[in-house]
């Protein structure tokens, strides 16, 4: 789908495209899915596709669904948030409506009791039940054009975001708000905190070398666009992973790792500010990581194969 100048999916384009897709009969979508998957094993990137399918869908042996698992045809706008429903429909629309799937929508607060399709999974016991699909793309998928070379950016850490109800962000602001190497701000306007600052545009973040990407309720929604820019994400080791494959990101290679208690933020920023060549390598590796998600056809093949594997292991294909 065409992106705007900020690398985001325009909402009107997303909803128009999604509603138009719902008008296509299921038998045509099933035919398109079979055509999409025809001879995918002969692609030059077939090994990459299989590896990613197995990463997103961890189960490798037959499993049983819970009694509450709905049929595909029964997942609708009355029971599902529109952003999740339309993304899910684009994938599941190519499969028979009578098949059953576990499905969890919204922020990932816990892992499900049996394998279920969802946006992400918590990296704790039971994470193998989280079968990841690329959902809520309109919020998380963003590949902006950053015109400022890394060398020309300010060697400071930038953050703008709502902190209310997010303990980690509040703690970070309390610890580092006044530090000279940081430009931080809580943008929540309903209850303006002592750290309140007005929101800034995405492009204004590009003036800085380092961008704080803390997890909120689950994954950081900013992480993809920060990695796609010429900046460097700064964050603790992820506790949740989604389509971006967070658990495969390597500290010191794809991002600057800080301790979960944020006690070493100044040391990390000072180190990489004084070692610009090392920092630039991280920026380049981070940007290169995002490039693997830019082949739209490959992403569709992977999504369809995840559901195909899921249905086979649950005894339905």
Residue pairs with C-beta under 8 A, 6 or more apart in sequence:
1 9
1 13
1 14
1 17
1 296
2 10
2 13
3 9
3 10
3 142
3 143
4 10
5 145
6 142
6 144
6 202
6 203
7 142
7 143
7 144
7 145
7 225
7 228
8 138
8 141
8 142
8 144
9 137
9 138
9 141
11 138
14 86
14 137
14 138
15 82
15 86
18 86
18 89
18 90
21 86
21 89
21 90
21 93
22 89
22 93
24 93
26 93
26 96
26 97
29 93
29 94
30 94
30 95
30 96
32 94
33 94
33 95
33 304
34 94
36 94
36 297
36 300
36 301
36 304
37 301
37 304
37 305
37 308
40 46
40 49
40 301
40 305
43 49
43 298
45 295
45 298
48 292
48 298
49 298
49 301
49 302
49 305
50 305
52 245
52 302
53 302
53 305
53 306
53 309
54 60
55 245
55 248
56 131
56 132
56 133
56 243
56 302
56 306
57 115
57 131
57 132
57 306
57 309
57 310
58 127
58 128
58 130
58 131
59 115
59 128
59 129
59 131
59 310
59 313
60 313
61 313
62 313
62 314
62 315
63 114
63 115
63 313
63 314
64 114
64 314
65 100
65 101
65 102
65 114
65 115
65 314
66 102
66 113
66 114
69 100
69 101
69 102
69 103
69 114
69 116
70 100
70 101
70 103
71 97
71 98
71 99
71 100
72 92
72 95
72 96
72 97
72 98
72 99
72 100
72 101
73 97
73 98
75 85
75 88
75 89
75 92
75 101
75 103
76 85
77 85
80 88
80 103
80 105
81 105
81 106
83 135
83 136
83 138
83 139
84 105
84 106
84 119
84 135
84 136
87 133
87 134
87 135
87 136
87 137
88 103
88 117
88 133
88 135
91 133
91 303
91 304
91 307
92 101
92 307
94 304
95 307
95 308
95 311
99 311
99 316
99 317
100 314
100 316
101 116
101 117
101 307
101 310
101 311
101 314
102 112
102 114
102 115
102 116
102 117
102 131
103 116
103 117
103 118
104 112
104 116
104 117
104 118
104 119
104 130
105 118
105 119
105 135
106 119
107 216
107 217
107 218
108 118
108 119
108 120
108 121
108 122
108 130
108 217
108 218
108 219
108 240
108 242
109 217
109 218
110 122
111 121
111 122
111 124
111 125
111 126
111 127
111 129
111 130
112 118
112 126
112 129
112 130
113 126
113 129
114 129
115 128
115 129
115 131
115 310
115 313
115 314
116 129
116 130
116 131
117 131
117 133
117 307
117 310
118 130
118 131
118 132
118 133
118 135
119 132
119 133
119 135
119 136
119 218
119 242
119 243
120 130
120 132
120 218
120 219
120 240
120 241
120 242
120 243
121 127
121 129
121 130
121 132
121 240
121 241
121 242
122 130
122 218
122 239
122 240
123 238
123 239
123 240
123 241
123 246
123 247
124 239
131 306
131 310
132 241
132 242
132 243
132 306
133 243
133 303
133 306
133 307
134 141
134 243
134 299
134 303
139 221
140 219
140 221
140 224
140 242
140 243
140 244
141 224
141 293
142 224
142 225
142 228
143 224
143 225
143 228
143 290
143 294
144 202
144 203
144 225
144 228
144 229
146 206
146 228
146 229
146 230
146 231
147 206
148 206
148 207
148 230
149 230
150 209
150 230
150 231
150 276
150 279
150 280
150 283
151 276
151 280
153 206
153 207
153 208
153 209
153 230
153 231
154 207
154 208
154 209
155 181
155 209
155 210
155 269
155 272
155 273
155 276
156 181
156 182
156 183
156 208
156 209
156 210
156 269
157 176
157 181
157 182
157 183
157 184
157 208
157 210
157 211
157 212
157 234
157 265
157 269
158 182
158 183
158 184
158 205
158 207
158 208
158 210
158 211
158 212
159 172
159 182
159 183
159 184
159 185
159 211
159 212
159 214
160 184
160 185
160 187
160 197
160 199
160 200
160 205
161 169
161 186
161 187
161 214
161 216
161 222
162 169
162 186
162 187
162 188
163 169
163 170
163 173
163 186
163 188
163 193
163 195
164 170
164 186
164 188
164 190
164 191
164 193
166 214
166 216
166 217
168 214
168 215
169 186
169 214
169 216
170 193
171 262
172 184
172 212
172 214
172 262
172 265
173 184
173 186
173 193
173 195
174 195
175 262
175 265
176 182
176 184
176 262
176 265
176 266
177 184
177 195
179 265
179 266
181 266
181 269
181 270
181 273
182 265
182 269
183 208
184 195
184 197
184 212
185 195
185 196
185 197
185 198
186 192
186 193
186 195
186 196
186 197
187 196
187 197
187 198
187 199
188 196
189 196
202 225
205 211
205 226
205 229
205 231
206 229
206 230
206 231
208 231
209 231
209 232
209 272
209 273
209 279
209 283
210 231
210 232
210 234
210 256
210 269
210 272
211 222
211 226
211 229
211 231
211 232
211 233
211 234
212 233
212 234
212 235
213 220
213 222
213 223
213 226
213 233
213 234
213 235
213 255
214 220
214 235
214 236
215 235
215 236
215 238
215 239
215 240
218 240
218 242
219 238
219 240
219 241
219 242
219 244
219 246
220 233
220 235
223 233
223 235
223 244
223 246
224 244
224 290
226 232
226 233
226 286
227 233
227 244
227 254
227 255
227 286
227 287
227 289
227 290
228 287
228 290
229 287
230 283
230 287
231 283
232 255
232 256
232 272
232 279
232 282
232 283
232 286
233 254
233 255
233 256
233 286
234 255
234 256
234 258
234 265
234 268
234 269
235 255
235 256
235 257
235 258
236 257
236 258
236 259
236 260
236 262
237 251
237 257
237 260
238 246
238 247
238 249
240 246
241 247
243 293
244 293
249 255
249 289
251 257
252 282
253 282
253 285
254 282
254 285
254 286
254 289
255 282
255 286
256 268
256 269
256 272
256 279
256 282
257 268
258 264
258 265
258 268
272 278
272 279
272 282
273 279
293 299
308 317
311 317
